[in-house]
Amino acid sequence: MAGRGGLVLREPGPLARTLTAFWAERRRPVPASTLILCGVVGVAGGVLLVGHAPGLGAALIGLLVWAAAAPALVRRRDVNDAVTAVLSIVLFAVVAVRDAGWVVALCALVAVWTGVVAVTSARSAPAALLAPLTWAAGTVRALPWVAKGLETLAGSRRGQLLVALRSVGITVGLLLVFGFLFASADRVFANLMPRVQADLLPGQVVVGVLVAVVAAALAHLALAPPSWSDVRLAPRAPAKRGEWLLPVLALDALVLLFVTVQVGALLGGHRHVLETEGLTYAEYAREGFAQLVVVTALTLVVVAVAARRAPRESEQDRLLSRLALGALCLGTLGVVASALRRMDLYVEAFGLTRLRIFVTVTEVVLAAVFVLLLVAGIRWRGGWLPRAVLQVVAVAMLCLALVNPDAQIVRHNTTADLESTLDVDYLAGLSADAVPAYDQIEGEPALRRCLLAAASVSPATGIGDWNLGRERAVQVLGTAQPATDARCTSDR
């Protein structure tokens, strides 16, 4: 294309056109109701989040930030987006149920990821993986969108706004003057008045603005999702049958051979471990578990690459591809079973910890992903797979929160016949979620009293920092007998 002075102007590429179309949506008209909702949510965020421990307030804000985006999501009539959004909200609500910081952090991380995937309607693997970048771009795009909306609203209703601001100013002034006089005249009335903490006001303003921006970004992404939500990798030419089958079948054989060897260990249990010369629980479980987790993850990569290059020219090619990859997935499920059995033996001998619970959940999630791959391979259609995998991860995090892992650690380690000494200091360092489990310890009253005495939980001061785990802990500690010995010991 010739330009002025003989310069040749190149046509914009696909990426440039996509980004230009995405950025152009900042000129989309902003409904006044959306601006009002975002402002209200921002005010609520500043009040409920600043000066409070994570609790019900954070869970409520995690729900309210969706208020402006909800109408657009409903109009899509996409069940998958709705389910993913609900999972995001429920995951964020864990902050009001559990006190364990590691559980809350994991649930919040997955909640943010699933929320962005839902609001952007990401369907492909690249779009789901790049969801955080999409969220960042959407937030930047939402700023001029909101600014333009505020400018339009102020321009069209300048007179009404001035009247409203004048009325609000007079009202606030009257309430402050008369409220101060009444409060200074009567202490009972003063206790009923809300207390304004001036030192929290700057933080509340900053957090309120950030929460309002988050709500606006969600609303804008729901109204105008990016065009790359369904972007997929360019198809690759299928490999020749022999070239493709050789490495896949070789890996199949190796994996199946390993699983066959493990059958004896899986069925033999304690006897296999004890009768194998020089083999201990620690050597059997710890030395192999990490490698098996890596094998499982690498196999996912191999399956993804092999599926793209699988020969599909004839029905026989497709059948062989399904059988070869299906055998690899089934064999890897056997590897997962071996890894979980090793961890089970290790936990039996040395007890539960947070890390052991986390890696076990990770292995279970990987196993579920391989089951999904087997289902997708039946008809060789996997368009639904990326969001299904994310939903599996979200459900796994919900299950982790529901089982109350800190309490499970106390129950298992105080009742199991461990080969090592009970790590009482580790138990005493768990979150408030473990306090009811402390109270249920039987047979060792001194350990029970000591762990309860070591627990320090502050009661909620309002709706913002209310938390079910801490509330139960406060109730238990309120009836607990004080310990007579400051040192925590166990007879185990």
C-alpha positions as CSV (number, residue, x, y, z in Angstrom):
1,M,0.0,0.0,0.0
2,A,1.7,3.3,-1.2
3,G,1.7,6.2,1.2
4,R,2.9,9.9,1.0
5,G,6.4,10.3,-0.3
6,G,6.6,6.9,-1.8
7,L,6.5,5.1,1.5
8,V,5.0,1.7,1.6
9,L,2.5,1.2,4.5
10,R,2.1,-2.4,5.5
11,E,-1.2,-3.9,6.4
12,P,-1.6,-4.5,10.1
13,G,-1.1,-8.1,11.1
14,P,-3.6,-10.4,12.8
15,L,-2.2,-9.6,16.3
16,A,-2.3,-5.8,15.7
17,R,-5.9,-6.1,14.4
18,T,-6.9,-8.2,17.4
19,L,-5.4,-5.8,19.9
20,T,-6.9,-2.8,18.1
21,A,-10.4,-4.3,18.2
22,F,-9.9,-5.1,21.9
23,W,-8.7,-1.6,22.8
24,A,-11.5,0.0,20.8
25,E,-14.1,-1.4,23.2
26,R,-13.1,1.3,25.7
27,R,-15.4,3.6,23.8
28,R,-18.4,1.4,24.5
29,P,-21.2,3.3,26.3
30,V,-21.2,2.8,30.1
31,P,-24.6,2.2,31.7
32,A,-25.2,4.5,34.7
33,S,-26.3,1.5,36.8
34,T,-22.9,-0.2,36.2
35,L,-21.0,2.9,37.5
36,I,-23.3,3.1,40.5
37,L,-22.9,-0.6,41.3
38,C,-19.1,-0.4,41.0
39,G,-19.0,2.6,43.3
40,V,-21.2,0.9,45.9
41,V,-19.0,-2.2,45.8
42,G,-15.9,0.0,46.2
43,V,-17.3,1.6,49.3
44,A,-18.2,-1.8,50.7
45,G,-14.7,-3.0,50.0
46,G,-13.1,-0.2,51.8
47,V,-15.3,-0.7,54.9
48,L,-15.2,-4.5,55.1
49,L,-11.6,-5.2,54.1
50,V,-9.4,-2.5,55.8
51,G,-8.8,-3.0,59.5
52,H,-10.2,-6.5,59.6
53,A,-8.7,-10.0,59.5
54,P,-9.7,-12.0,56.4
55,G,-13.2,-13.3,56.9
56,L,-16.8,-12.9,56.0
57,G,-16.1,-9.3,54.7
58,A,-13.7,-10.6,52.1
59,A,-16.1,-13.3,51.1
60,L,-18.9,-10.8,50.6
61,I,-16.7,-8.6,48.5
62,G,-15.7,-11.6,46.4
63,L,-19.4,-12.0,45.7
64,L,-20.3,-8.3,45.2
65,V,-17.6,-7.6,42.6
66,W,-19.6,-9.8,40.2
67,A,-22.8,-7.6,40.6
68,A,-22.1,-5.4,37.6
69,A,-20.9,-8.3,35.4
70,A,-23.7,-10.6,36.3
71,P,-26.3,-9.3,33.8
72,A,-23.9,-9.7,30.8
73,L,-23.0,-13.2,31.9
74,V,-26.7,-14.1,32.2
75,R,-27.4,-12.8,28.7
76,R,-24.7,-15.1,27.3
77,R,-26.7,-18.2,28.3
78,D,-23.5,-20.2,28.6
79,V,-23.8,-22.9,31.2
80,N,-20.0,-23.5,31.3
81,D,-19.3,-19.8,32.0
82,A,-21.9,-19.7,34.7
83,V,-20.6,-22.9,36.4
84,T,-17.0,-21.6,36.3
85,A,-18.1,-18.2,37.8
86,V,-20.0,-19.9,40.6
87,L,-17.0,-22.0,41.4
88,S,-14.9,-18.8,41.6
89,I,-17.3,-17.2,44.0
90,V,-17.6,-20.3,46.2
91,L,-13.8,-20.7,46.3
92,F,-13.4,-17.1,47.4
93,A,-16.0,-17.7,50.1
94,V,-13.6,-20.2,51.8
95,V,-12.0,-17.2,53.5
96,A,-15.0,-17.0,55.7
97,V,-14.9,-20.7,56.6
98,R,-11.2,-21.7,57.0
99,D,-8.5,-19.9,59.0
100,A,-5.5,-21.9,57.5
101,G,-3.7,-19.3,55.4
102,W,-2.3,-21.9,53.0
103,V,-5.7,-23.2,52.2
104,V,-7.2,-19.8,51.8
105,A,-4.4,-18.7,49.5
106,L,-4.7,-21.7,47.2
107,C,-8.5,-21.3,47.0
108,A,-8.1,-17.5,46.3
109,L,-5.5,-18.1,43.6
110,V,-7.7,-20.7,41.8
111,A,-10.8,-18.5,42.4
112,V,-9.1,-15.6,40.5
113,W,-8.0,-17.8,37.7
114,T,-11.5,-19.4,37.2
115,G,-13.2,-16.0,37.5
116,V,-11.1,-14.5,34.7
117,V,-11.7,-17.6,32.5
118,A,-15.5,-17.3,33.1
119,V,-15.8,-13.6,32.5
120,T,-13.6,-13.8,29.3
121,S,-15.3,-17.0,28.1
122,A,-11.9,-18.6,27.5
123,R,-12.5,-21.9,25.8
124,S,-9.1,-22.9,24.5
125,A,-6.0,-24.0,26.4
126,P,-3.9,-20.9,25.3
127,A,-6.7,-18.6,26.3
128,A,-7.1,-20.3,29.7
129,L,-3.4,-20.2,30.4
130,L,-3.1,-16.6,29.4
131,A,-6.1,-15.6,31.5
132,P,-4.1,-13.5,34.0
133,L,-2.6,-11.4,31.1
134,T,-6.1,-11.0,29.7
135,W,-7.3,-9.8,33.1
136,A,-4.4,-7.2,33.3
137,A,-5.2,-5.9,29.8
138,G,-8.9,-5.8,30.7
139,T,-8.2,-3.7,33.8
140,V,-6.1,-1.2,31.8
141,R,-8.9,-1.0,29.2
142,A,-11.5,-0.5,31.9
143,L,-9.9,2.7,33.3
144,P,-10.6,5.0,30.3
145,W,-14.0,3.2,29.9
146,V,-15.0,4.2,33.4
147,A,-13.5,7.7,33.1
148,K,-15.5,8.3,29.9
149,G,-18.7,7.1,31.6
150,L,-18.2,9.4,34.6
151,E,-17.5,12.3,32.2
152,T,-20.7,11.6,30.2
153,L,-22.7,11.2,33.4
154,A,-21.4,14.4,34.9
155,G,-21.9,16.3,31.6
156,S,-25.5,15.2,31.1
157,R,-26.6,15.6,34.7
158,R,-24.4,18.3,36.0
159,G,-27.2,20.3,37.6
160,Q,-28.7,17.2,39.3
161,L,-25.2,16.2,40.6
162,L,-24.6,19.7,42.1
163,V,-28.0,19.6,43.9
164,A,-27.3,16.1,45.2
165,L,-23.8,16.9,46.4
166,R,-25.1,20.1,48.1
167,S,-27.9,18.1,49.8
168,V,-25.5,15.3,50.9
169,G,-23.0,17.9,52.2
170,I,-25.7,19.7,54.3
171,T,-27.0,16.3,55.6
172,V,-23.5,15.1,56.6
173,G,-22.7,18.4,58.4
174,L,-25.9,18.4,60.4
175,L,-25.5,14.7,61.4
176,L,-21.9,15.3,62.5
177,V,-22.7,18.4,64.6
178,F,-25.8,17.1,66.3
179,G,-24.4,13.6,66.6
180,F,-21.3,14.9,68.4
181,L,-23.4,17.0,70.8
182,F,-25.7,14.1,71.6
183,A,-22.8,11.6,72.0
184,S,-21.0,14.0,74.4
185,A,-24.2,14.4,76.4
186,D,-25.0,10.7,76.9
187,R,-22.6,7.8,77.1
188,V,-25.2,5.2,76.2
189,F,-26.1,7.1,73.0
190,A,-22.4,7.4,72.3
191,N,-21.9,3.7,72.4
192,L,-24.6,3.3,69.7
193,M,-22.8,5.7,67.4
194,P,-20.4,4.3,64.8
195,R,-16.8,5.0,65.5
196,V,-14.8,6.6,62.7
197,Q,-11.1,5.6,62.7
198,A,-9.3,8.4,60.9
199,D,-6.1,6.3,60.7
200,L,-7.9,3.8,58.5
201,L,-9.5,6.3,56.1
202,P,-6.6,6.6,53.6
203,G,-6.3,2.8,53.4
204,Q,-10.1,2.5,53.0
205,V,-10.1,5.0,50.1
206,V,-7.2,3.2,48.3
207,V,-8.8,-0.3,48.8
208,G,-12.2,1.1,47.8
209,V,-10.9,2.5,44.6
210,L,-9.1,-0.8,43.8
211,V,-12.2,-2.9,44.5
212,A,-14.3,-0.6,42.3
213,V,-11.8,-0.9,39.5
214,V,-11.9,-4.7,39.8
215,A,-15.7,-4.7,39.6
216,A,-15.6,-2.4,36.6
217,A,-13.0,-4.6,34.8
218,L,-15.1,-7.7,35.4
219,A,-18.2,-5.8,34.0
220,H,-16.3,-4.6,30.9
221,L,-14.8,-8.0,30.2
222,A,-18.2,-9.6,30.5
223,L,-19.7,-7.0,28.1
224,A,-16.8,-7.1,25.6
225,P,-14.8,-10.3,26.0
226,P,-11.6,-10.5,24.0
227,S,-11.7,-12.1,20.5
228,W,-8.9,-14.4,21.4
229,S,-11.0,-16.3,24.0
230,D,-11.2,-19.2,21.5
231,V,-7.8,-18.9,19.9
232,R,-6.1,-22.2,19.2
233,L,-2.6,-23.3,18.1
234,A,-2.2,-23.6,14.4
235,P,-2.7,-27.2,13.3
236,R,0.4,-29.3,12.6
237,A,0.7,-31.8,9.8
238,P,0.1,-35.3,11.1
239,A,3.2,-37.4,11.4
240,K,3.8,-40.7,9.5
241,R,2.3,-43.7,11.2
242,G,5.6,-45.5,11.9
243,E,7.4,-42.3,12.9
244,W,4.7,-41.5,15.4
245,L,4.0,-45.0,16.8
246,L,7.6,-46.0,17.6
247,P,8.3,-43.5,20.4
248,V,4.7,-43.7,21.8
249,L,4.6,-47.5,21.9
250,A,8.1,-47.6,23.4
251,L,6.9,-45.2,26.2
252,D,3.7,-47.3,26.6
253,A,5.9,-50.5,27.1
254,L,8.1,-48.8,29.7
255,V,5.2,-47.4,31.6
256,L,3.3,-50.7,31.6
257,L,6.4,-52.5,32.7
258,F,6.9,-50.2,35.6
259,V,3.2,-50.6,36.6
260,T,3.5,-54.4,36.5
261,V,6.5,-54.3,38.8
262,Q,4.6,-52.1,41.2
263,V,1.6,-54.5,41.5
264,G,3.5,-56.5,44.0
265,A,4.2,-53.5,46.1
266,L,0.6,-52.3,45.9
267,L,-0.8,-55.7,46.9
268,G,2.0,-56.6,49.3
269,G,1.7,-53.4,51.4
270,H,3.5,-53.7,54.7
271,R,4.9,-57.1,54.1
272,H,6.6,-56.1,50.8
273,V,8.2,-53.1,52.5
274,L,9.4,-55.1,55.6
275,E,10.6,-58.2,53.7
276,T,12.6,-56.4,51.1
277,E,16.2,-56.3,52.3
278,G,17.4,-52.9,53.2
279,L,14.1,-51.2,52.3
280,T,12.4,-48.9,54.8
281,Y,9.3,-46.8,54.6
282,A,11.3,-43.6,54.1
283,E,13.3,-45.1,51.2
284,Y,10.3,-46.7,49.6
285,A,8.1,-43.7,49.7
286,R,10.2,-40.6,49.8
287,E,12.8,-41.6,47.2
288,G,10.3,-42.5,44.5
289,F,7.3,-40.2,45.1
290,A,8.8,-37.0,43.6
291,Q,10.0,-38.8,40.5
292,L,6.6,-40.3,40.0
293,V,4.9,-36.9,40.2
294,V,7.4,-35.6,37.6
295,V,6.7,-38.6,35.4
296,T,2.9,-37.9,35.6
297,A,3.4,-34.3,34.7
298,L,5.8,-35.1,31.8
299,T,3.3,-37.7,30.4
300,L,0.7,-34.9,30.2
301,V,3.1,-32.9,28.0
302,V,3.9,-36.0,25.9
303,V,0.2,-36.8,25.4
304,A,-0.6,-33.2,24.4
305,V,2.2,-33.1,21.8
306,A,1.5,-36.6,20.5
307,A,-2.2,-35.9,20.1
308,R,-1.4,-32.9,17.9
309,R,0.9,-34.9,15.6
310,A,-1.1,-38.1,15.7
311,P,-1.8,-39.7,12.2
312,R,-5.5,-39.3,11.3
313,E,-5.6,-39.8,7.6
314,S,-7.5,-43.1,7.8
315,E,-9.8,-44.8,10.2
316,Q,-7.0,-47.3,11.0
317,D,-4.7,-44.4,11.8
318,R,-7.2,-42.9,14.2
319,L,-7.8,-46.2,15.9
320,L,-4.1,-46.9,16.4
321,S,-3.7,-43.3,17.8
322,R,-6.5,-43.8,20.2
323,L,-5.2,-47.2,21.4
324,A,-1.6,-46.0,21.8
325,L,-2.5,-42.8,23.7
326,G,-5.2,-44.6,25.7
327,A,-2.7,-47.2,26.8
328,L,-0.3,-44.4,27.9
329,C,-3.0,-42.7,29.9
330,L,-4.1,-45.9,31.6
331,G,-0.5,-46.8,32.4
332,T,0.0,-43.4,33.9
333,L,-3.0,-43.9,36.1
334,G,-1.1,-47.0,37.4
335,V,1.9,-44.7,38.1
336,V,-0.4,-42.3,40.0
337,A,-1.8,-45.3,42.0
338,S,1.8,-46.3,42.9
339,A,2.7,-42.8,43.9
340,L,-0.4,-42.5,46.1
341,R,0.3,-45.9,47.7
342,R,3.9,-44.8,48.5
343,M,2.6,-41.6,50.1
344,D,0.0,-43.7,52.1
345,L,2.8,-45.9,53.5
346,Y,4.9,-42.8,54.4
347,V,2.0,-41.1,56.1
348,E,1.3,-44.3,58.1
349,A,4.8,-44.3,59.4
350,F,5.6,-40.6,59.9
351,G,2.3,-38.8,60.0
352,L,0.4,-36.1,58.0
353,T,1.8,-32.7,57.1
354,R,0.4,-29.8,55.0
355,L,2.9,-30.5,52.3
356,R,2.0,-34.2,52.1
357,I,-1.7,-33.4,51.9
358,F,-1.0,-30.9,49.1
359,V,1.1,-33.2,46.9
360,T,-1.5,-35.9,47.4
361,V,-4.2,-33.6,46.2
362,T,-2.0,-32.7,43.2
363,E,-1.6,-36.3,42.2
364,V,-5.4,-36.9,42.5
365,V,-6.0,-33.9,40.2
366,L,-3.5,-35.2,37.7
367,A,-5.3,-38.6,37.8
368,A,-8.6,-36.8,37.1
369,V,-7.0,-35.0,34.1
370,F,-5.9,-38.3,32.6
371,V,-9.4,-39.6,33.0
372,L,-10.7,-36.6,31.1
373,L,-8.1,-37.2,28.4
374,L,-9.4,-40.8,28.0
375,V,-12.9,-39.5,27.6
376,A,-11.8,-36.9,25.1
377,G,-9.9,-39.5,23.1
378,I,-12.9,-41.7,22.6
379,R,-14.3,-39.3,19.9
380,W,-11.1,-37.3,19.4
381,R,-12.8,-34.1,20.5
382,G,-11.3,-32.0,23.2
383,G,-12.7,-28.5,22.8
384,W,-14.4,-28.8,26.2
385,L,-11.2,-30.1,27.9
386,P,-9.4,-26.8,29.0
387,R,-12.3,-25.5,31.1
388,A,-13.1,-29.0,32.4
389,V,-9.5,-29.3,33.7
390,L,-9.9,-25.9,35.4
391,Q,-13.2,-26.9,37.0
392,V,-11.6,-30.1,38.3
393,V,-8.8,-28.1,39.9
394,A,-11.5,-25.8,41.4
395,V,-13.5,-28.7,42.8
396,A,-10.3,-30.2,44.2
397,M,-9.5,-27.0,46.1
398,L,-13.1,-26.9,47.5
399,C,-12.7,-30.5,48.7
400,L,-9.4,-29.6,50.3
401,A,-11.1,-26.8,52.2
402,L,-14.1,-28.9,53.2
403,V,-12.0,-31.7,54.8
404,N,-10.3,-29.2,57.0
405,P,-6.7,-30.4,56.5
406,D,-5.2,-28.8,59.7
407,A,-7.8,-30.7,61.8
408,Q,-7.1,-33.9,59.9
409,I,-3.4,-33.6,60.6
410,V,-4.1,-33.4,64.4
411,R,-6.6,-36.3,64.3
412,H,-4.3,-38.6,62.3
413,N,-1.1,-37.8,64.1
414,T,-2.5,-38.2,67.5
415,T,-4.3,-41.5,66.8
416,A,-2.0,-43.3,64.3
417,D,0.8,-45.7,65.4
418,L,3.7,-43.6,64.1
419,E,7.2,-44.9,63.9
420,S,8.6,-41.4,64.7
421,T,8.1,-39.2,67.7
422,L,5.0,-37.0,67.6
423,D,6.0,-33.5,66.5
424,V,4.0,-31.6,69.1
425,D,5.5,-28.2,68.1
426,Y,4.2,-28.7,64.6
427,L,0.7,-29.5,65.9
428,A,0.8,-26.4,68.1
429,G,1.7,-24.2,65.1
430,L,-1.4,-25.1,63.1
431,S,-4.3,-22.7,62.5
432,A,-7.4,-22.1,64.4
433,D,-9.1,-24.7,62.3
434,A,-7.2,-27.3,64.4
435,V,-8.5,-26.2,67.8
436,P,-11.6,-28.3,67.8
437,A,-9.4,-31.3,67.0
438,Y,-7.2,-30.4,69.9
439,D,-10.2,-30.6,72.1
440,Q,-11.1,-34.1,70.8
441,I,-7.7,-35.7,71.7
442,E,-8.3,-38.7,73.9
443,G,-5.9,-40.6,76.2
444,E,-3.5,-37.8,76.6
445,P,-5.2,-35.1,78.7
446,A,-1.9,-33.2,79.3
447,L,-1.2,-32.9,75.6
448,R,-4.8,-31.8,74.9
449,R,-4.6,-29.1,77.6
450,C,-1.2,-27.9,76.4
451,L,-2.2,-27.6,72.8
452,L,-5.4,-25.7,73.7
453,A,-3.3,-23.4,75.9
454,A,-0.9,-22.8,73.0
455,A,-3.7,-21.7,70.7
456,S,-4.3,-18.0,70.4
457,V,-7.4,-16.9,68.6
458,S,-8.9,-13.4,68.7
459,P,-12.7,-13.2,68.6
460,A,-14.4,-11.4,65.7
461,T,-15.1,-7.7,66.2
462,G,-17.6,-7.4,63.5
463,I,-19.0,-8.8,60.3
464,G,-15.8,-8.0,58.4
465,D,-13.5,-10.4,60.2
466,W,-16.0,-13.1,61.2
467,N,-14.7,-16.6,60.3
468,L,-16.3,-19.9,61.1
469,G,-13.0,-21.6,61.9
470,R,-12.0,-18.9,64.4
471,E,-15.5,-18.7,65.8
472,R,-15.4,-22.5,66.6
473,A,-12.0,-22.1,68.1
474,V,-13.1,-19.3,70.4
475,Q,-16.0,-21.4,71.6
476,V,-13.7,-24.3,72.4
477,L,-11.1,-22.2,74.1
478,G,-13.8,-20.5,76.2
479,T,-14.5,-23.8,77.9
480,A,-11.0,-25.3,78.0
481,Q,-9.1,-25.9,81.2
482,P,-5.8,-24.1,81.5
483,A,-2.6,-26.1,81.2
484,T,-0.5,-26.6,84.3
485,D,2.8,-27.1,82.3
486,A,4.0,-24.6,79.7
487,R,5.8,-27.3,77.7
488,C,3.9,-29.5,75.3
489,T,4.9,-33.1,75.5
490,S,3.4,-36.4,74.4
491,D,3.7,-40.0,75.6
492,R,3.8,-41.2,72.0
